[in-house]
Amino acid sequence: MGPTKMDEKSAARIAKSRGKSDSFAKRADMAARNNKDQKGDSSDGSWRKSDSDQKKNDSGQEK
C-alpha cells in the first residue's frame, strides 16, 4: 500500500488523539488544507500551462 495524502478526517482524528496544540496535529491540518486546495486547483491544469506560457512570453520580451 502506497502513501496517501492527508485528508480532513485523518487530520481531525490526529487532533482528537494528540490535542489541537500538538505540532504534528497542526502539520496534519495544514497538509489536509493544502491537499484540498490542490484537488480543486488541478482540475483545469492551469498551473502547468501558466508556467510554460510565462517562460515563452519572457523570452519574447528580451529581444
C-alpha positions as CSV (number, residue, x, y, z in Angstrom):
1,M,0.0,0.0,0.0
2,G,1.5,3.3,-1.1
3,P,1.5,6.6,0.7
4,T,-1.8,8.5,0.9
5,K,-2.4,12.2,1.1
6,M,-3.7,13.7,4.3
7,D,-7.4,14.4,4.3
8,E,-9.7,16.3,6.7
9,K,-10.9,13.2,8.5
10,S,-7.4,11.9,9.2
11,A,-6.3,15.4,10.5
12,A,-9.3,15.5,12.8
13,R,-8.6,12.1,14.1
14,I,-4.9,13.1,14.8
15,A,-6.0,16.4,16.5
16,K,-8.5,14.5,18.7
17,S,-6.0,11.9,19.9
18,R,-3.0,14.2,20.3
19,G,-4.6,17.6,21.0
20,K,-5.1,20.6,18.8
21,S,-2.0,22.3,20.0
22,D,0.3,19.4,19.1
23,S,2.8,20.2,16.4
24,F,2.0,17.1,14.4
25,A,-1.7,17.8,14.6
26,K,-1.1,21.3,13.3
27,R,1.0,20.0,10.4
28,A,-1.6,17.4,9.6
29,D,-4.3,20.1,9.4
30,M,-2.2,22.2,7.1
31,A,-1.4,19.2,4.9
32,A,-5.2,18.4,4.7
33,R,-6.0,22.0,3.7
34,N,-3.2,22.1,1.1
35,N,-4.4,18.8,-0.4
36,K,-7.9,20.0,-0.5
37,D,-6.8,23.2,-2.3
38,Q,-4.7,21.3,-4.8
39,K,-7.5,19.0,-5.6
40,G,-9.7,21.9,-6.6
41,D,-7.0,23.8,-8.4
42,S,-5.7,21.0,-10.5
43,S,-9.0,20.3,-12.3
44,D,-8.2,22.6,-15.2
45,G,-4.4,22.2,-15.2
46,S,-3.9,25.9,-15.4
47,W,-0.9,25.9,-13.1
48,R,1.1,23.9,-15.6
49,K,0.1,26.0,-18.6
50,S,0.8,29.3,-16.9
51,D,4.4,28.3,-16.0
52,S,5.3,27.3,-19.5
53,D,3.4,30.2,-21.1
54,Q,5.2,32.6,-18.8
55,K,8.6,31.3,-19.9
56,K,7.6,31.7,-23.6
57,N,6.4,35.3,-23.0
58,D,9.5,36.2,-21.1
59,S,11.9,35.0,-23.9
60,G,10.0,37.1,-26.4
61,Q,10.3,40.3,-24.4
62,E,14.1,40.2,-24.2
63,K,14.6,40.9,-27.9
